[in-house]
Amino acid sequence: MKKFEAHILVVDDDDGIRNLLKKYLSEKNFLITTASSAEDAQEKILAIKFDLIVLDIMMPGQSGLDFISQNRGKINTPVILLTAKGQPDERIEGLEIGADDYLPKPFEPRELVLRIKNILVKTKIRSTKRLIEFDNITIDLNKLIIQKKSEQFKINNTEKIILEKMINSPGEIFSRDYIGNLIDIDKERSVDVIITRLRKKIEIDSKKPKYLQTIRGSGYVLWIE
């Protein structure tokens, strides 16, 4: 199955623009759904979770600005506004009520792709988990500490890289080779030593790990139910 970079909803009442963007963005490995009005888009966001919305401001019926106002508190999907060059007030209003970016018409599709990718990167960074709590244990990658009951341990940079990957991929098994490449260490034994050190900070009994487990023949997994 083909893996797309993101699922994008393109909302524009102009058939030509809508079809052009669908064709161009599809060629850039985005999955595209289109809507010809804000009302049409409303139905689709209730049924599908999109990664980003490209939204025209001036449409018959409900405007793009009204659409954002109606949905900004309900969805966290980033929005790029398509605006006419003579709409500076609308652009400002759009940004004030929650749009993430705007692009005046006419525009180069390549510029839209760049803006889409920039927003998706920022969204991914914002959504990266930096803190988890479980069974009286807190891993805080912002403060670089692990709090275990009344004990507190510092997290060094190597441990932070490993934990950040594991926290954001719960249940995924990471081989020693993968972890070694992640932290730029080519010796499996060194990876084992780092995992052992992490277990002492996380586990109640590091000799009988409950959370940072070894999967024989495969690697390590952070298992938090």
trRosetta pair geometry for C-beta under 8 A, 3 or more apart (Angstrom, degrees):
i j d omega theta_ij theta_ji phi_ij phi_ji
4 7 6.6 87 96 -67 139 66
4 29 5.9 173 -140 165 63 71
4 30 6.0 82 -175 -145 112 26
4 31 4.1 -20 -131 -27 178 97
5 28 7.6 -47 20 131 139 81
5 29 5.0 85 -13 113 104 101
5 30 5.6 -52 55 -87 102 67
5 117 7.9 -36 163 -103 145 87
5 120 7.4 42 154 165 102 171
6 30 5.6 -19 64 -131 76 92
6 31 7.2 -138 105 34 35 82
6 51 3.8 -110 -164 73 104 153
6 52 6.0 34 148 10 140 107
6 116 7.5 -162 57 167 143 111
6 120 5.7 -115 -58 -112 150 140
7 30 7.5 149 -104 -177 22 78
7 31 4.5 -28 -107 76 72 112
7 32 8.0 -178 -157 -75 55 23
7 33 7.0 26 178 -3 94 105
7 48 7.3 -117 142 162 141 117
7 49 7.6 86 71 98 136 61
7 50 5.3 -123 108 -132 94 61
7 51 5.2 119 49 2 64 97
8 25 6.3 -78 59 162 143 150
8 30 5.2 4 7 170 120 129
8 31 7.1 151 20 78 68 55
8 32 5.6 -21 69 -108 92 67
8 33 7.4 -176 91 31 44 69
8 50 6.4 81 -128 -168 22 111
8 51 6.5 -53 -72 62 61 90
8 52 5.0 -20 -114 72 87 91
8 53 7.2 159 -164 -96 68 27
8 54 6.2 33 173 -8 115 101
8 116 7.0 -24 -97 -142 144 134
9 32 8.0 135 -102 -160 24 57
9 33 5.1 -27 -107 75 71 97
9 34 7.4 147 -162 -102 59 22
9 35 6.3 14 -178 -1 103 111
9 41 6.3 111 157 -139 133 98
9 44 6.2 150 -126 112 133 133
9 45 6.9 -64 -30 -73 171 88
9 48 7.7 142 -71 89 118 123
9 50 4.6 -57 -15 -107 106 161
9 52 7.6 -165 29 97 69 46
9 53 4.7 -17 67 -114 102 78
9 54 7.2 -169 92 30 51 66
10 18 5.9 148 123 -140 118 72
10 21 4.9 163 -137 105 154 133
10 22 6.3 -135 38 -67 149 77
10 25 7.3 169 -55 22 132 151
10 32 6.0 4 -4 -163 116 105
10 33 7.4 173 23 85 72 44
10 34 4.9 -27 70 -110 96 76
10 35 7.3 174 87 26 48 67
10 53 8.0 170 -81 -162 25 55
10 54 4.8 -8 -114 64 69 112
11 34 7.5 155 -84 -164 38 57
11 35 4.6 -13 -109 68 81 103
11 36 7.8 -130 -153 -46 61 4
11 37 7.5 -41 -165 101 97 8
11 38 6.7 68 178 -89 138 51
11 40 7.6 166 -130 78 95 98
11 41 4.4 -4 -103 -73 132 138
11 53 6.5 8 0 -175 114 101
11 54 6.8 175 26 89 68 58
11 55 4.7 7 58 -117 116 67
11 56 6.1 -133 108 19 75 80
11 59 7.6 -58 149 -56 96 157
11 64 7.2 144 103 -106 123 98
11 67 7.5 -149 129 145 163 174
12 17 4.9 -79 132 94 155 118
12 18 4.7 -166 67 -69 103 89
12 21 7.4 103 14 17 140 140
12 34 7.8 -55 36 -157 80 100
12 36 7.4 -39 85 -131 42 44
12 54 7.7 -28 -36 117 106 95
12 55 7.9 172 -63 -154 70 29
12 56 4.2 97 -111 -25 76 131
12 59 7.3 -153 -147 -88 36 116
12 82 6.6 -7 -92 54 116 150
13 18 8.0 -158 74 -40 4 126
13 36 5.6 71 -119 178 54 73
13 37 6.0 48 -88 -82 96 68
13 56 6.7 -116 9 74 75 149
13 59 4.5 143 -24 -136 121 92
13 60 5.9 113 -118 16 163 88
14 17 4.1 53 91 18 118 110
14 18 6.2 166 86 -15 60 88
14 56 7.3 136 11 -86 98 163
15 18 5.7 -62 -144 41 28 112
15 19 6.0 21 163 -14 67 111
15 36 7.5 -1 -82 -118 70 112
16 19 6.2 -61 -145 39 23 104
16 20 6.1 24 157 -20 62 111
17 20 5.7 -57 -144 37 28 113
17 21 6.2 23 160 -15 65 108
17 56 7.6 92 102 -73 148 132
17 82 7.7 133 168 166 145 164
17 105 7.9 -41 -111 -119 143 132
18 21 6.2 -60 -149 38 24 105
18 22 6.4 26 154 -20 62 108
18 34 5.1 92 -176 -156 111 135
18 36 6.8 -36 -72 -97 167 70
19 22 5.6 -52 -146 35 32 114
19 23 6.4 30 157 -17 65 106
19 34 7.9 0 -75 -91 47 167
20 23 6.0 -60 -152 38 28 107
20 24 6.1 17 158 -12 66 113
20 109 7.2 -130 146 -77 102 131
21 24 5.9 -58 -136 43 30 105
21 25 5.6 19 169 -10 69 115
21 32 7.3 172 124 -145 82 145
21 34 7.9 132 79 -100 105 111
21 54 6.7 -142 178 95 152 154
21 109 6.9 -176 -108 -121 65 108
21 112 7.4 -64 -127 114 105 164
22 25 6.5 -60 -134 44 19 100
22 26 6.0 24 162 -23 59 114
22 32 4.6 171 -134 120 72 148
22 34 5.6 -49 -73 -53 125 125
23 26 6.0 -60 -147 34 22 113
23 27 6.6 22 155 -19 60 107
24 27 5.9 -58 -157 33 30 111
24 28 6.8 18 149 -10 64 109
24 109 4.5 -56 160 -173 162 153
24 113 7.8 -114 142 -56 107 113
25 28 5.5 -59 -150 42 39 109
25 30 4.4 -46 163 58 95 128
25 32 5.2 111 88 -71 118 129
25 109 7.7 -132 -54 -169 73 112
25 112 7.8 -71 -78 112 106 120
25 113 7.1 179 -108 -91 76 91
25 116 7.8 86 -127 -21 116 172
26 29 7.9 68 178 -58 33 13
26 30 6.4 -93 -88 67 33 71
26 31 7.7 49 -114 -116 75 26
26 32 5.3 -85 -65 9 88 122
28 113 5.5 -131 -143 -123 170 130
30 116 7.5 -27 -84 149 150 154
33 44 6.2 175 137 -173 136 143
33 48 6.6 81 3 84 169 164
33 50 7.2 -115 42 -95 120 117
35 38 7.8 88 129 -96 128 16
35 40 3.9 171 -163 107 98 106
35 41 3.9 156 93 -70 164 72
35 44 5.7 -135 -71 8 126 142
36 40 5.4 58 46 20 66 160
37 40 4.6 100 53 5 78 102
37 41 6.9 -139 97 -4 43 87
37 59 5.8 159 -131 159 63 133
37 60 6.8 -55 -116 71 112 81
37 61 5.5 36 -165 51 125 139
37 62 7.2 98 168 47 93 87
38 41 5.4 -53 -147 38 35 114
38 42 6.3 47 150 -32 65 100
38 59 6.0 152 -23 77 93 140
38 61 6.3 -154 40 104 99 108
38 62 3.8 -100 71 88 140 109
38 63 6.9 36 -36 81 148 10
38 64 6.6 -165 -82 -88 116 42
38 66 6.7 57 175 79 170 98
38 67 4.1 -137 -143 -74 119 122
39 42 5.5 -44 -151 23 32 118
39 43 7.2 32 152 -16 59 98
39 61 5.9 -55 -17 144 115 152
39 62 6.1 127 -47 20 79 120
40 43 6.1 -54 -161 31 34 109
40 44 6.7 25 148 -14 65 110
41 44 5.6 -63 -150 40 36 110
41 45 6.2 29 158 -18 73 105
41 53 7.4 80 -164 -147 131 128
41 55 7.5 60 -129 -113 170 101
41 67 6.5 26 80 -149 134 142
42 45 6.4 -56 -144 34 27 103
42 46 6.8 27 156 -19 59 108
42 67 7.2 -133 -66 -134 92 97
42 70 7.6 -26 -107 108 117 140
42 71 7.5 -157 -115 -64 81 128
43 46 6.0 -64 -160 32 30 112
43 47 6.7 9 153 -5 65 114
44 47 5.9 -68 -149 44 35 102
44 48 5.6 -24 173 30 76 112
44 50 8.0 47 131 -40 102 123
45 48 6.7 -74 -115 62 28 72
45 50 6.5 -66 -112 7 82 114
45 53 7.6 -16 -86 -81 124 133
45 71 6.8 29 101 -143 158 150
45 75 6.2 -58 173 -64 129 160
45 77 7.2 -122 -138 13 121 152
49 77 7.9 -174 -168 -76 63 117
50 53 6.0 84 106 -64 145 80
50 77 5.4 48 80 -134 91 145
51 77 7.1 145 157 -138 11 94
51 78 7.9 -10 150 37 57 95
51 120 6.5 28 155 -115 121 105
51 123 7.6 145 -175 96 85 158
52 77 6.5 171 -106 -179 24 92
52 78 5.1 -24 -118 73 83 94
52 79 7.5 163 -167 -88 67 29
52 80 6.9 26 173 -3 112 100
52 116 6.1 139 109 -145 165 90
52 119 6.3 106 -115 100 132 128
52 120 6.5 -74 -45 -74 133 91
52 123 7.9 -148 -75 -16 97 159
53 77 5.5 74 -14 131 104 124
53 78 7.3 -175 28 95 72 47
53 79 4.8 -19 70 -110 102 77
53 80 7.3 -174 93 29 53 65
54 79 7.9 155 -92 -160 21 59
54 80 5.1 -18 -113 68 67 103
54 82 6.5 50 171 -34 87 109
54 112 7.1 36 -122 -167 138 123
54 116 7.6 -39 -69 -87 111 112
55 64 4.6 137 149 -144 106 118
55 67 6.6 -150 -159 81 140 139
55 68 7.3 146 102 -57 164 98
55 79 5.5 -15 11 -164 127 107
55 80 7.0 152 23 77 74 48
55 81 5.7 -38 77 -108 89 55
55 82 6.7 -166 92 13 35 84
55 99 7.7 -126 57 -116 123 115
56 59 5.5 106 95 -53 110 104
56 64 5.6 -158 98 -56 40 133
56 81 7.7 93 -129 -165 16 63
56 82 4.6 -37 -99 66 62 112
57 63 6.1 9 175 -180 62 101
57 64 4.1 -98 -111 41 38 126
57 65 6.1 34 -145 -32 91 87
57 81 5.7 40 -55 -169 97 110
57 82 6.8 -147 -5 78 76 57
57 83 5.2 34 1 -102 133 76
57 84 7.6 -106 56 3 118 78
57 87 6.5 164 75 156 156 162
57 90 5.3 87 -175 159 157 136
57 94 6.7 -88 -96 -71 118 135
58 63 6.6 -22 -108 -134 34 98
58 64 7.4 -38 -15 3 27 106
58 83 8.0 96 -9 -136 94 55
58 84 6.5 7 2 -15 137 114
58 87 7.6 -142 -38 -80 114 152
59 62 7.1 2 84 83 109 53
59 63 6.1 152 42 -122 78 45
59 64 6.4 100 4 -40 109 80
62 66 4.7 -121 -168 86 89 130
62 67 5.8 108 136 -60 117 84
62 70 7.8 -19 -167 -10 141 145
63 66 4.8 100 54 7 77 100
63 67 7.0 -131 101 -7 44 87
64 67 5.3 -52 -150 32 36 117
64 68 6.6 36 153 -19 67 100
64 81 6.2 127 136 -131 144 94
64 82 7.8 178 -74 48 167 72
64 94 7.3 4 114 -110 108 121
65 68 5.8 -51 -152 33 34 109
65 69 6.4 32 151 -17 65 106
65 90 6.5 -115 -54 -156 133 90
65 93 6.0 12 -131 115 136 117
65 94 5.8 -106 -100 -87 90 79
65 97 6.8 90 -161 45 83 148
66 69 5.6 -55 -147 39 34 112
66 70 6.1 35 155 -22 66 109
67 70 5.9 -58 -148 36 27 111
67 71 6.3 -10 165 9 63 116
68 71 6.5 -82 -143 51 24 88
68 72 5.5 40 168 -54 70 105
68 79 6.1 -144 -104 63 110 173
68 94 6.6 107 16 -144 163 75
68 97 5.4 112 115 111 121 115
68 98 5.6 179 173 66 114 104
68 99 6.0 -55 -117 -59 156 85
69 72 6.4 -29 -124 1 21 113
69 97 5.5 -43 -81 -179 79 144
71 74 5.1 -77 -156 48 60 108
71 75 5.3 -5 166 23 103 108
72 75 7.5 -79 -127 55 19 71
72 97 6.4 -145 -40 156 157 83
72 98 4.2 121 -129 37 136 170
78 100 4.3 -4 -161 -13 98 154
78 119 4.9 175 141 168 158 127
78 120 7.8 -145 43 -75 145 50
78 123 5.7 -110 -25 -72 132 131
79 98 7.1 63 33 118 125 84
79 99 4.7 -84 91 -128 108 72
79 100 5.7 141 55 10 53 89
80 99 7.2 100 -117 -174 18 102
80 100 6.4 -51 -72 68 60 93
80 101 4.8 -16 -117 73 83 95
80 102 6.8 159 -170 -97 63 29
80 103 6.2 21 169 -4 110 107
80 112 7.3 130 133 -149 155 85
80 115 5.9 106 -120 127 142 125
80 116 6.8 -77 -21 -82 151 71
80 119 6.9 -140 -59 -17 105 159
81 91 6.8 175 92 -121 141 67
81 94 4.7 6 -50 173 161 160
81 99 4.9 -3 -29 -155 112 155
81 101 7.3 -162 24 99 73 46
81 102 4.1 -21 65 -112 102 88
81 103 7.2 172 86 24 55 62
82 102 7.5 174 -77 -160 16 71
82 103 5.8 -25 -108 70 61 90
82 105 5.9 52 176 -49 95 104
82 107 7.6 -124 -134 10 92 134
83 87 4.7 -131 -178 72 110 128
83 90 6.0 168 -133 96 123 115
83 91 5.2 -64 -33 -76 176 95
83 94 7.4 -137 -67 -1 127 153
83 102 5.4 12 -2 -177 122 120
83 103 7.2 155 24 75 78 37
83 104 5.4 -46 79 -105 87 59
83 105 6.8 -160 87 2 33 83
84 87 4.8 95 62 -13 80 114
84 104 7.0 21 156 -154 15 81
84 105 5.7 -37 -102 50 48 104
85 104 4.8 71 -90 -176 63 129
85 105 7.0 -109 -33 70 75 57
87 90 4.0 -30 172 37 109 120
87 91 5.9 119 113 -27 86 87
87 104 7.9 171 47 -118 93 92
88 91 5.6 -54 -149 33 34 113
88 92 6.4 32 155 -17 67 104
89 92 5.9 -56 -151 37 32 109
89 93 6.2 30 153 -18 66 108
90 93 5.6 -54 -143 40 32 112
90 94 6.1 39 154 -26 65 104
91 94 5.6 -52 -150 32 29 114
91 95 6.6 25 155 -14 63 104
91 102 4.9 -172 -140 91 98 172
91 104 7.7 -35 -80 -74 138 89
92 95 6.0 -57 -152 38 31 107
92 96 6.2 31 151 -21 66 109
93 96 5.5 -57 -147 37 32 114
93 97 6.3 13 162 -7 68 109
94 97 6.4 -68 -146 43 25 96
94 99 4.1 1 156 9 93 142
94 102 6.0 99 86 -75 141 126
95 98 8.0 176 -172 37 24 13
95 99 5.4 -72 -85 64 42 95
95 102 6.9 -85 -56 -20 97 117
99 102 6.3 53 130 -61 140 90
100 119 5.4 89 130 -129 143 128
101 115 5.4 -169 125 -173 157 120
101 118 7.9 85 -59 82 157 117
101 119 6.2 -119 -4 -67 128 126
103 107 4.9 21 160 -87 112 165
103 111 6.7 149 -138 115 128 112
103 112 5.9 1 -94 -93 177 83
103 115 6.3 -149 -64 12 122 167
104 107 6.5 140 81 -65 50 104
107 111 5.6 -108 176 64 104 125
107 112 6.2 100 121 -48 130 99
108 111 4.5 91 69 -3 92 102
108 112 7.4 -161 96 -5 53 81
109 112 5.4 -51 -154 33 43 115
109 113 6.5 47 149 -22 70 100
110 113 5.6 -49 -153 31 36 114
110 114 6.6 37 150 -19 65 103
111 114 5.6 -52 -152 35 36 113
111 115 6.4 34 152 -17 67 105
112 115 5.7 -57 -149 39 33 110
112 116 6.2 37 152 -23 67 105
113 116 5.6 -53 -148 35 31 114
113 117 6.4 26 157 -16 65 106
114 117 6.0 -56 -147 38 29 107
114 118 6.3 32 154 -22 64 108
115 118 5.6 -53 -146 35 31 114
115 119 6.5 27 157 -15 64 106
116 119 6.1 -62 -152 38 28 106
116 120 6.3 25 154 -19 65 110
117 120 5.6 -54 -144 37 32 112
117 121 6.4 36 156 -22 65 103
118 121 6.0 -54 -153 32 28 111
118 122 6.7 24 152 -14 62 107
119 122 5.7 -56 -149 39 35 111
119 123 6.1 37 153 -22 68 107
120 123 5.6 -52 -144 36 32 114
120 124 6.4 35 155 -22 64 104
121 124 5.8 -55 -151 33 30 111
121 125 6.6 30 152 -19 63 105
122 125 5.7 -54 -151 34 33 112
122 126 6.4 31 153 -18 66 106
123 126 5.7 -56 -149 37 32 111
123 127 6.2 19 157 -12 66 113
124 127 6.0 -65 -144 42 28 104
124 128 6.7 48 153 -45 63 93
125 128 5.9 -38 -158 1 32 117
128 164 7.2 15 174 -169 120 103
128 168 5.9 -35 -147 -91 75 142
129 132 6.4 38 163 -55 128 97
129 167 5.1 -130 93 138 118 112
129 168 5.3 175 34 -83 98 80
130 140 7.3 36 140 -162 81 52
130 141 4.5 -118 -163 61 74 104
130 142 5.0 68 147 -43 131 90
130 164 7.5 -6 -111 -117 62 95
130 167 8.0 107 -102 107 16 154
131 138 7.1 -5 -167 -172 92 93
131 139 6.9 177 -144 90 46 60
131 140 4.9 11 -113 -114 97 67
131 141 6.7 -139 -66 22 57 75
131 142 6.5 -33 -55 5 106 106
132 138 7.4 177 90 -147 44 52
132 139 5.3 8 53 51 86 100
132 167 5.6 -164 -15 -142 132 114
132 224 6.9 66 157 127 142 176
133 137 7.1 165 -154 85 52 50
133 138 4.9 -12 -104 -101 84 80
133 139 7.9 -164 -76 23 41 63
134 137 5.6 -19 71 59 68 96
134 211 7.5 136 93 -110 136 134
134 224 5.0 -127 -64 -154 171 118
136 148 7.2 71 123 -160 86 50
136 149 5.4 31 150 -76 125 68
137 146 7.1 -9 -171 -176 92 92
137 147 7.0 163 -156 87 43 61
137 148 5.1 3 -114 -108 86 74
137 149 7.9 -23 -78 -26 64 61
137 202 6.4 68 -167 -157 146 67
137 211 7.8 -98 69 -38 161 164
138 145 7.8 22 102 104 98 90
138 146 7.0 169 87 -156 56 46
138 147 4.2 9 51 50 103 105
139 146 5.4 -9 -106 -110 68 84
139 155 7.7 79 -157 -67 84 144
139 163 6.1 -147 179 -174 138 136
139 167 6.8 -150 97 -86 137 131
139 202 7.3 0 -75 -108 115 105
140 143 4.5 13 120 40 124 101
140 144 7.3 -57 101 0 78 15
140 145 5.3 5 58 58 106 79
140 146 7.5 -179 24 -84 70 36
140 147 7.2 33 -1 -4 111 101
141 144 6.6 33 -155 -83 39 51
141 155 6.9 -73 -114 85 61 160
141 160 5.7 117 -143 -146 99 93
141 163 6.4 -176 -84 101 115 120
141 164 5.8 94 -129 -81 161 92
141 167 7.4 -134 -28 17 134 159
144 154 6.2 20 132 -163 96 73
144 155 4.4 -136 -169 58 70 95
144 156 7.8 74 -172 -77 119 16
144 160 6.3 -43 -118 -82 93 124
145 152 5.7 -14 -170 -169 121 98
145 153 6.7 143 -161 75 66 45
145 154 6.1 -44 -103 -107 68 44
145 155 6.3 -137 -72 -4 16 95
146 152 7.2 157 81 -156 50 50
146 153 4.5 -12 57 60 99 101
146 155 6.2 104 -26 -58 91 101
146 201 4.7 91 65 158 151 110
146 202 6.2 -85 -166 -81 149 67
147 151 7.4 158 -158 87 47 51
147 152 5.3 -14 -106 -104 70 80
148 151 4.8 -15 68 66 89 101
148 152 7.7 175 25 -82 66 32
148 153 7.1 20 5 -1 108 108
148 201 7.0 178 -21 172 134 52
148 202 7.0 175 -79 -137 129 24
148 204 7.6 -178 -174 -85 123 60
153 201 4.1 -134 88 -136 165 108
155 159 4.8 -132 -162 95 81 122
155 160 5.2 106 141 -68 116 82
155 163 6.8 -57 -150 14 138 150
155 201 7.7 136 -86 155 75 163
156 159 5.1 91 54 14 70 105
156 160 6.9 -125 102 -12 34 92
157 160 5.4 -51 -146 31 33 117
157 161 6.7 36 156 -22 64 100
158 161 6.0 -52 -155 28 31 110
158 162 6.8 24 152 -11 63 106
158 183 5.0 63 -146 -150 89 133
158 194 6.2 -96 133 -136 126 137
159 162 5.8 -59 -151 40 35 109
159 163 5.9 28 156 -16 70 112
159 194 6.9 -164 -82 -174 75 102
159 197 7.4 -102 -85 102 121 111
159 198 5.7 161 -134 -90 108 104
159 201 7.9 33 -157 38 152 155
160 163 5.9 -59 -140 42 27 107
160 164 6.0 30 161 -24 65 109
161 164 6.1 -54 -145 32 23 111
161 165 6.7 21 156 -15 59 107
161 182 5.9 165 143 148 117 102
161 183 5.5 147 83 -89 141 89
162 165 6.1 -63 -157 36 29 108
162 166 6.3 18 155 -11 67 112
162 179 6.1 32 -116 -145 107 105
162 182 6.7 114 -89 108 66 138
162 183 6.5 -21 -54 -52 94 127
162 194 7.0 148 -27 138 158 126
162 195 7.9 -141 176 -86 159 72
162 198 7.1 -95 93 -73 139 156
163 166 5.7 -61 -142 43 33 107
163 167 5.8 34 161 -23 70 109
163 198 7.4 -179 -66 -141 102 133
163 222 7.7 90 -136 -76 61 153
164 167 6.0 -51 -139 35 25 110
164 168 6.4 7 165 -1 60 114
165 168 6.5 -75 -151 47 23 97
165 169 6.2 -18 164 18 64 117
165 174 7.0 74 123 -84 126 152
165 182 6.3 -52 -33 -147 160 151
166 169 6.3 -78 -136 58 26 85
166 170 7.5 69 163 -92 63 46
166 172 7.5 -154 -132 62 57 92
166 174 6.9 -92 -86 -7 90 137
166 212 7.9 19 175 -114 164 90
166 220 7.9 -48 -100 117 132 102
166 221 7.5 151 -142 -161 109 38
166 222 3.8 96 165 -4 122 132
167 170 7.2 0 -165 -66 30 82
167 222 6.8 -37 -70 91 47 161
169 172 3.9 -37 148 24 109 138
169 174 7.9 99 88 -56 135 108
170 222 6.5 -82 -125 91 62 96
170 223 7.8 104 -172 -119 82 33
170 224 6.2 -79 -140 46 119 95
171 221 6.5 13 -155 -171 26 122
171 222 7.9 -69 -39 76 29 63
171 223 6.6 71 -96 -111 59 69
172 221 6.6 -177 85 -126 31 94
173 215 5.1 -46 -128 32 128 152
173 218 4.9 -9 164 142 144 124
173 219 5.2 127 168 63 89 103
173 220 7.1 152 -154 74 65 25
173 221 4.7 -48 -96 -68 64 109
174 178 4.9 -123 -169 84 83 129
174 179 5.3 93 139 -54 119 95
174 182 7.9 -12 -172 -16 136 145
174 219 5.0 -129 94 138 41 141
174 220 5.6 -27 62 63 88 79
174 221 7.0 148 12 -82 73 54
175 178 4.6 100 55 3 80 101
175 179 7.1 -151 93 -1 44 85
175 218 6.5 -100 -91 170 78 51
175 219 3.9 -126 -101 -67 33 135
176 179 5.9 -57 -148 41 33 108
176 180 6.0 38 152 -24 66 109
176 188 4.4 42 151 -133 146 93
176 191 4.7 150 -153 79 88 154
176 192 7.3 -14 -120 -50 124 79
176 219 5.8 -160 -29 -118 58 90
176 220 7.8 87 -73 -8 63 98
177 180 5.6 -56 -147 36 28 115
177 181 6.4 27 156 -17 64 104
177 188 7.6 -31 -63 -88 59 96
178 181 5.9 -56 -151 37 30 108
178 182 6.3 36 149 -26 64 107
178 219 7.0 5 34 -126 112 160
179 182 5.3 -51 -148 31 34 119
179 183 6.5 -1 164 8 67 107
179 185 8.0 -21 122 57 77 106
179 191 5.0 109 96 -143 121 127
179 194 7.9 -169 153 75 128 132
179 195 7.8 19 161 -59 168 109
179 219 7.2 156 -13 -162 114 121
179 220 7.0 27 -46 36 146 120
180 183 6.7 -77 -146 52 24 84
180 184 7.8 -66 165 112 57 2
180 185 4.8 -104 -145 81 75 73
180 186 5.8 98 170 -105 128 27
180 187 7.2 170 -126 46 129 30
180 188 6.8 -67 -58 -87 137 51
180 190 7.5 94 -113 73 98 104
180 191 5.3 -77 -68 -61 85 127
181 184 7.3 27 -164 -78 30 39
183 191 7.8 146 48 -104 126 85
183 194 7.5 130 72 -123 169 179
185 190 4.8 -123 173 99 135 135
185 191 6.2 164 94 -62 127 79
185 194 7.8 149 32 -18 165 140
187 190 4.2 82 80 0 102 108
187 191 7.2 -172 97 -8 57 80
188 191 5.5 -52 -156 33 41 114
188 192 6.5 44 148 -21 69 102
189 192 5.5 -50 -152 33 36 115
189 193 6.6 40 149 -22 65 101
190 193 5.6 -49 -151 31 35 114
190 194 6.7 35 151 -18 65 103
191 194 5.8 -56 -152 35 34 110
191 195 6.4 32 152 -17 67 106
192 195 5.7 -55 -147 38 32 111
192 196 6.2 36 153 -22 66 106
193 196 5.6 -53 -149 35 30 114
193 197 6.5 31 152 -20 63 105
194 197 5.6 -53 -151 35 33 112
194 198 6.5 33 151 -19 65 105
195 198 5.6 -53 -149 36 33 113
195 199 6.4 40 151 -25 65 102
195 212 6.6 -175 -167 155 90 127
195 214 8.0 96 145 -78 148 92
195 220 5.7 -144 -124 -91 142 157
196 199 5.7 -50 -150 29 32 115
196 200 6.9 35 151 -22 61 100
196 206 7.2 80 -165 170 65 125
197 200 5.9 -50 -157 27 34 113
197 201 7.0 26 148 -12 62 106
198 201 5.7 -63 -157 39 38 109
198 202 6.0 13 156 -4 74 116
198 212 6.1 177 112 -133 111 174
199 202 5.9 -69 -134 49 31 97
199 203 4.8 1 -176 2 76 124
199 206 4.1 113 130 -144 103 96
199 209 5.3 -72 -138 -93 123 119
199 212 5.2 -136 -91 71 82 129
200 203 7.1 -35 -89 45 17 94
200 206 4.7 -10 -84 -77 55 155
202 211 5.8 -108 145 72 123 133
202 212 5.7 89 75 -12 146 122
203 206 4.5 138 69 -87 128 55
203 208 7.7 168 177 76 135 53
203 209 5.1 -91 -93 -117 146 69
203 210 6.3 140 -131 24 95 80
203 211 6.3 -163 -88 32 78 98
203 212 6.7 -102 -51 32 105 99
204 210 7.1 16 26 11 98 127
205 208 4.5 11 105 45 120 94
205 209 7.7 -137 91 -69 68 34
205 210 7.9 77 50 -19 84 99
206 209 6.5 12 -156 -74 42 84
209 212 5.3 -79 -166 70 135 68
209 213 5.4 177 110 -92 115 55
209 214 7.3 99 54 -6 138 80
210 213 7.5 -46 159 -66 12 99
210 223 7.7 -118 148 79 53 105
211 222 6.2 5 160 -157 85 68
211 223 5.9 -160 -152 62 41 68
211 224 6.0 26 -140 -76 101 77
212 220 6.5 1 -179 -173 81 114
212 221 7.8 175 -151 86 43 39
212 222 5.7 -17 -99 -104 68 69
212 223 7.8 -179 -77 21 19 75
213 220 6.9 159 84 -153 43 64
213 221 5.5 -18 63 63 91 86
213 222 8.0 154 19 -101 74 20
213 223 5.3 5 7 6 121 124
214 219 7.7 -127 -148 138 61 23
214 220 6.0 -39 -103 -99 53 71
215 218 4.1 -31 106 60 111 118
215 219 6.0 6 54 58 99 49
215 220 7.0 178 13 -94 84 18
215 221 5.7 51 -27 -6 118 113
